[in-house]
Amino acid sequence: MIVIALVKRILIQIIRDKRTLALMILAPLILLSLVNFLFTSNETSRLKVGVYNTSDDFNKELETNDIEVIKYEDNKNLKMKIIQEGLKAFVSKENENLNITYENSNPTDSTQIRAKVQGVLGKIQVTALKEMAGKANKNIGRVQQNILIEDRYIYGDEHLSFFDTISPILIGFFVFFFVFLISGISLLKERTSKTLEKILATSIKRREIVFGYLLGYGVFAVIQTVVVVLFSIYILNIRMEGNVLLLLLTNIIIAFVALSLGILLSTFANSEFQMMQFIPLIVVPQIFFTGLIPIENMASWLQKIAHAMPLYYGAQALKGIMIKSYNFVDIQFYLLILFLFAVVFCVLNILGLKRYRKI
């Protein structure tokens, strides 16, 4: 009978807690739908490759292998061409040599292009051999000569791995996640213990309360961020091409965005469990829009959602610093957007305190 009574009490408790009930039923459906849309986009992915002095047969074969070929009149300023035109690689032929310069911010794209170029060269040579054999051409030996391929890289080198490209994303996500969780639950305890209520009973202004909590928890958020970043770089030896101080600055801004968002959402929770409910709805979806799945390959409406996520801008900045050796000027736009997110969340925090005090 005791077991039945406990079961009955739990069932009634969950049924009365509409938020928990909705989370258990709707949250998995929302996340599954999101993942389904992300991995079943109707938009085809075509790698953009620039070419110079290559044959028409070579270019046509590349296009049949889902390569978007863009012809150029010269092969000067390759780095500028690749970056400004959004190329994944640039192929130029000089004598019997084929020079391939990869953008290489995504090693998977470089590997695909390398395999497709080698496949196209093999196919062209086999076709030429058959034609020569049919004509009994004495120069067949010259046709069999292999074309030498020289690989060059804009970012990183041939040892750049997939983990190297996602490690900046993981660092930013872990900083965001733990600061969000700890700050939200900590402020929630302030409310449930009536500490916040006592502070609100004084003449202190709402904005002073918000800034006080942000700075107070911000000290520990900064310490945590510094420890995570330095551990990743100097202990785990994660690839780092840019400035460590700039990396720290970016992660600290990400931490303050997470801090202000955690404090904001904690005002809508009545328990630690309800605070945890925001994780699958607010935090988890952001990881999908950080670059783990190429944004440009998503449906257009999903790309718009990505640009509304704070971690999208954080990930772009972190990848730029750690892989592409970006400086402050290169990432200032992303940092500005992150700063605006933090400001908006702070304003909403001040307005949210009206629930507990009308002055």
C-alpha positions in Angstrom: 0.0 0.0 0.0 2.9 2.4 0.7 4.3 1.8 -2.7 0.9 2.5 -4.3 0.6 5.7 -2.3 4.0 6.8 -3.4 3.2 6.1 -7.0 0.0 8.0 -6.7 1.6 11.0 -5.1 4.4 11.1 -7.8 1.8 10.9 -10.6 -0.3 13.6 -9.2 2.8 15.8 -8.6 4.0 15.4 -12.2 0.5 16.0 -13.7 0.2 19.2 -11.7 3.6 20.4 -12.8 2.7 21.3 -16.3 6.2 22.4 -17.2 7.7 19.1 -16.3 5.0 17.2 -18.1 5.5 19.4 -21.2 9.3 18.9 -21.0 9.0 15.1 -20.9 6.7 14.9 -23.8 7.5 17.9 -26.1 11.3 18.5 -25.6 12.4 15.1 -27.1 10.0 15.8 -30.1 11.4 19.3 -30.6 15.0 18.1 -30.5 14.4 15.1 -32.7 12.6 17.3 -35.2 15.5 19.7 -35.2 18.1 17.0 -35.8 15.9 15.6 -38.6 15.8 19.0 -40.3 19.6 19.4 -39.9 20.5 16.1 -41.4 17.9 15.9 -44.2 18.4 19.3 -45.8 17.3 19.3 -49.5 20.1 21.7 -50.3 23.1 19.9 -52.0 26.6 20.7 -50.9 29.0 21.6 -53.7 32.5 22.4 -52.9 33.7 25.6 -54.6 37.1 25.3 -56.3 39.0 27.8 -58.3 41.1 26.6 -61.4 43.7 28.1 -63.6 45.3 26.7 -66.7 43.5 23.4 -66.4 42.0 21.5 -69.3 38.3 21.6 -70.1 38.1 17.8 -69.7 39.5 18.2 -66.2 37.1 20.9 -65.3 34.1 19.0 -66.6 35.0 15.9 -64.7 35.3 18.0 -61.5 31.8 19.4 -62.0 30.4 15.9 -62.4 31.9 15.1 -59.0 29.9 17.8 -57.2 32.6 20.4 -57.5 31.7 24.0 -58.4 34.5 25.1 -60.7 35.4 28.8 -61.0 37.9 29.7 -63.7 40.5 32.4 -63.2 42.8 34.3 -65.5 45.8 34.0 -63.2 47.0 32.3 -60.0 48.3 35.3 -58.2 47.3 36.3 -54.6 45.8 32.8 -54.0 45.2 33.4 -50.3 43.1 36.5 -51.1 41.2 34.7 -53.8 40.4 31.7 -51.6 39.3 33.8 -48.6 37.3 36.5 -50.4 35.6 34.1 -52.9 34.9 31.4 -50.3 36.9 28.8 -52.2 37.7 25.5 -50.6 40.7 25.0 -52.9 42.5 26.4 -55.9 44.0 24.2 -58.6 46.6 25.4 -61.1 48.6 23.5 -63.6 52.2 24.4 -64.4 54.0 22.2 -67.0 53.3 18.7 -65.7 52.7 19.7 -62.1 49.3 20.3 -60.5 49.4 22.7 -57.6 46.5 22.5 -55.2 46.1 25.1 -52.4 43.6 24.1 -49.8 41.7 26.6 -47.6 41.8 23.7 -45.0 39.7 25.2 -42.2 37.7 22.0 -42.6 40.1 19.0 -43.3 37.1 16.9 -44.4 36.6 19.3 -47.4 40.3 19.1 -48.2 40.2 15.3 -48.1 37.2 15.2 -50.4 38.8 17.6 -52.9 42.1 15.7 -52.9 40.3 12.4 -53.5 38.2 13.8 -56.3 41.1 15.5 -58.1 43.1 12.2 -58.0 40.1 10.3 -59.2 39.6 12.7 -62.1 43.3 12.6 -63.1 43.1 8.8 -63.0 40.0 8.7 -65.2 41.5 11.2 -67.7 44.7 9.2 -68.0 42.9 5.9 -68.5 40.8 7.5 -71.2 43.9 8.9 -72.9 45.6 5.5 -72.7 42.7 3.8 -74.4 42.6 6.3 -77.2 46.4 6.0 -77.7 46.2 2.2 -77.6 43.5 2.2 -80.2 45.7 4.3 -82.5 48.9 2.3 -81.7 50.6 5.5 -80.8 54.3 5.2 -80.1 54.2 8.1 -77.6 52.0 6.1 -75.2 54.9 6.1 -72.7 54.6 9.9 -72.4 50.9 9.7 -71.7 51.5 7.2 -68.8 53.7 9.7 -67.1 52.1 10.6 -63.7 51.3 14.2 -63.1 53.0 15.4 -59.9 50.6 17.0 -57.4 51.9 19.5 -54.9 49.6 20.3 -51.9 49.6 23.7 -50.1 47.5 25.0 -47.3 46.1 28.4 -46.3 45.2 27.3 -42.7 47.1 24.6 -40.9 48.8 21.7 -42.7 48.2 18.2 -43.8 48.2 17.1 -40.1 45.2 19.3 -39.2 42.5 16.8 -37.9 38.8 17.0 -37.6 39.2 17.2 -33.8 41.4 20.3 -34.3 38.5 22.0 -36.0 35.9 21.1 -33.4 38.0 21.7 -30.3 37.4 25.5 -30.4 33.6 24.8 -30.5 33.9 22.4 -27.5 35.9 24.8 -25.4 33.3 27.6 -26.0 30.4 25.2 -25.4 31.8 23.9 -22.1 32.5 27.4 -20.9 29.0 28.4 -21.9 27.2 25.4 -20.4 28.8 25.3 -17.0 28.6 29.0 -16.4 25.0 29.0 -17.4 24.2 26.0 -15.2 26.1 27.2 -12.1 24.9 30.9 -12.3 21.3 29.9 -12.8 21.1 27.4 -10.0 23.1 29.7 -7.6 20.7 32.6 -8.1 17.8 30.3 -7.8 19.1 29.3 -4.3 19.3 33.0 -3.5 15.6 33.2 -4.2 14.5 30.0 -2.5 16.5 30.9 0.6 14.8 34.3 0.7 18.1 36.1 0.4 17.0 37.9 -2.8 13.7 38.8 -1.2 15.5 40.5 1.7 17.7 42.4 -0.7 14.6 43.5 -2.7 13.1 44.8 0.5 15.8 47.4 0.7 16.1 50.6 -1.3 18.7 49.1 -3.7 17.8 49.5 -7.4 17.0 46.5 -9.6 19.9 47.3 -12.0 22.3 47.4 -9.0 21.2 44.0 -7.9 21.7 42.6 -11.5 25.1 44.2 -11.9 26.1 43.0 -8.4 25.2 39.4 -9.2 26.8 39.6 -12.6 30.1 40.9 -11.2 30.0 38.5 -8.2 29.4 35.4 -10.2 31.5 36.9 -13.0 34.7 36.6 -10.9 34.3 32.8 -10.7 33.2 32.6 -14.3 36.4 34.3 -15.4 38.5 32.0 -13.2 36.7 28.9 -14.6 37.2 30.2 -18.2 40.9 30.9 -17.7 41.4 27.4 -16.2 39.6 25.7 -19.1 41.4 27.6 -21.8 44.9 27.2 -20.3 44.3 23.5 -19.6 43.1 22.9 -23.2 46.1 24.7 -24.7 49.0 23.8 -22.5 48.0 20.5 -21.0 45.9 18.9 -23.8 48.1 20.6 -26.4 45.1 21.5 -28.6 46.2 23.3 -31.8 46.5 27.0 -31.2 47.5 29.3 -34.1 46.4 32.7 -32.7 46.8 34.8 -29.6 46.1 33.2 -26.3 45.0 36.5 -24.7 42.5 37.0 -27.5 41.2 33.5 -27.0 40.7 34.2 -23.3 38.9 37.5 -24.0 36.5 35.7 -26.4 35.7 33.0 -23.9 35.2 35.5 -21.1 32.6 37.3 -23.2 31.0 34.0 -23.9 31.0 33.3 -20.2 29.3 36.6 -19.4 26.6 35.9 -22.1 26.0 32.5 -20.4 26.0 34.2 -17.0 23.4 36.8 -17.9 21.3 34.2 -19.7 21.4 31.8 -16.7 20.4 34.5 -14.3 17.6 35.6 -16.6 16.1 32.1 -16.9 16.5 31.4 -13.2 13.8 34.0 -12.6 11.3 31.7 -14.4 12.2 28.6 -12.4 11.0 27.6 -9.0 13.4 24.8 -8.3 16.7 23.4 -9.5 14.9 20.7 -11.5 13.0 23.4 -13.4 16.2 25.2 -14.1 17.6 22.0 -15.5 14.6 21.9 -17.8 16.0 24.8 -19.8 19.1 22.9 -20.8 17.6 20.7 -23.6 15.5 23.7 -24.8 18.0 26.5 -24.6 21.6 25.1 -24.4 21.6 21.8 -26.4 20.1 23.2 -29.6 22.9 25.8 -29.8 25.6 23.1 -30.2 24.1 22.2 -33.6 24.6 25.7 -34.9 28.2 26.2 -33.9 29.7 24.6 -37.0 29.7 20.9 -36.1 27.3 20.7 -38.9 28.3 23.1 -41.7 25.9 26.1 -41.6 26.1 26.7 -45.3 24.7 23.2 -46.0 21.6 23.8 -43.9 18.2 24.9 -45.2 17.9 28.7 -45.4 15.4 28.9 -42.5 17.8 26.9 -40.3 20.6 29.3 -41.2 18.5 32.2 -39.9 18.0 30.3 -36.6 21.8 29.8 -36.4 22.4 33.6 -36.6 20.1 34.0 -33.6 22.3 31.8 -31.4 25.0 33.4 -29.2 27.2 30.3 -29.5 27.2 30.6 -33.3 29.2 33.9 -33.0 31.3 32.5 -30.2 32.3 29.5 -32.3 33.1 31.6 -35.4 35.4 33.7 -33.3 37.1 30.8 -31.5 37.7 28.9 -34.8 39.1 32.0 -36.4 41.6 32.5 -33.5 42.7 28.9 -33.0 42.7 27.7 -36.6 43.1 30.7 -38.8 45.2 32.9 -36.5 42.7 35.8 -36.6 43.5 39.0 -34.9 41.1 41.3 -33.0 40.0 43.2 -36.2 39.0 39.9 -37.8 36.7 38.8 -35.0 35.5 42.2 -33.7 32.1 41.7 -35.4 31.5 38.4 -33.6 32.6 39.9 -30.3 30.3 42.9 -30.8 27.3 40.6 -31.4 28.2 38.6 -28.2 28.5 41.8 -26.2 25.0 42.9 -27.5 23.6 39.6 -26.4 24.9 40.1 -22.9 23.5 43.7 -22.8 20.1 42.5 -24.0 20.0 39.7 -21.4 21.1 42.2 -18.6 18.2 44.5 -19.6 15.8 41.6 -19.5 17.1 40.6 -16.1 16.4 44.1 -14.7 12.9 44.0 -16.2 12.4 40.4 -14.9 12.9 41.5 -11.3 9.6 43.3 -11.5 8.0 40.0 -10.8 9.4 40.3 -7.3 9.4 44.0 -6.7 7.4 46.7 -8.5 9.8 49.6 -7.8 
